[in-house]
Amino acid sequence: MGPVVVKLGSSIVADDRGDVRVDVLARICDELAELRGSGRQPVVVTSGAIARGMGVMQLPLRPRAMDELQAASAVGQGKLYQVYDELLRARGLQTAQVLLTFFDMSARTHYLNARQTLRKLLDWHVVPVINENDTTTTDEISFGDNDFLAAQVAILIAAERLVLLTDAEGLFTADPRVDPAARLVSEVTSFDQLDDLAIGHATSPLGSGGMRSKVVAAEMATAAGIPTVIAGGLREGALLAAASGEQVGTRFAAQSGRYSSFKLWLKYAKPVRGRVVVDAGAARALREGGTSLLPVGIIDVAGEFDAGDAVEVAFDGELVGKGICNYSAVELRRVRGLKSVDVRERLPRATEEAVHRDYFVLA
């Protein structure tokens, strides 16, 4: 049996005052211990550091200024981890605090180092308790209530399942707080079936996520072949049921035609630095032929980027995909629209492909 990544949202970890829901966490730790006893490898991704800091500092509302968010996280993070550590040690489990940033996921070397560390912790039968390092993050590089972080961790360690615990029972056809006719969506086999649903960004007073970020996280994980569940973390037994594949909450089936771990990293973690606009022939070749992108098919270059940066590839205003560019923006502007023989005359050391097919993923 493999790893099960369990993400706890801020509304599960803390109440509206920012006080830790010790009774809820104790029950969830019981279930984590039961998972460990069954041979699975639980990995916890937790939100709530900012909420805990707000409680300690008696802040009535979640701050908006970045320095205040970082400071609240600094106050709350250690105290939050201490709760997990004490609860899990009381159940015979060793824990390790792991703080990650968007940069750790977006830089390939850091990404692989994080994987090695997490795998070693699991080999040692240690339960990683992971959070975003909010004390150093910025509003440009954050995971959004850790839903994306949980999906990235699941992909990183090839988890057998991702469980997103929230204060809702799952994904509904509308917001059940305002629409009494809203129905629980128990199974999602294709994300196309969600097009007509009103999936919003509403959050708790202490959180930064919302159901939409959880659906995107599910899409990320299932693209890697990892079944995902959104379930109500306040309900006893929900975690065990979700981890065992029983009917609870909203279940997202693993998608067929999964990407390699590298292409999943490229698609979801590597930040985009610019945009390349291509002609119809190049767009068709990328979408249908699985070919590399050559300079001859490029008609415009936007942004400033270096060779090795990721760029969006677009045609007629629509995104085709994303890839790692072999040219800087300056170089690409010099050779766009040129055939390979002419490219070599202007840039003798340049590679033939602007974006190689092995370093490109469709949107």
GIHUJO-V406632 format. One record per helix or strand. SS is the DSSP state (a for helix, b for strand). FROM is the first residue (numbers start at 1). TO is the last residue. Records with the same first field share a line. If there is no record, write none. Layout:
SS->FROM-TO, FROM-TO
//
This chain:
b->3-8, 14-14, 20-20, 41-46, 94-100, 126-132, 138-138, 141-141, 161-166, 172-172, 184-184, 187-188, 227-232, 250-252, 272-278, 293-294, 298-302, 310-315, 318-324, 353-355, 360-362
a->10-13, 22-37, 49-57, 66-89, 102-106, 108-123, 147-156, 191-194, 211-223, 238-243, 261-268, 280-289, 295-297, 329-335, 340-346, 357-359
//
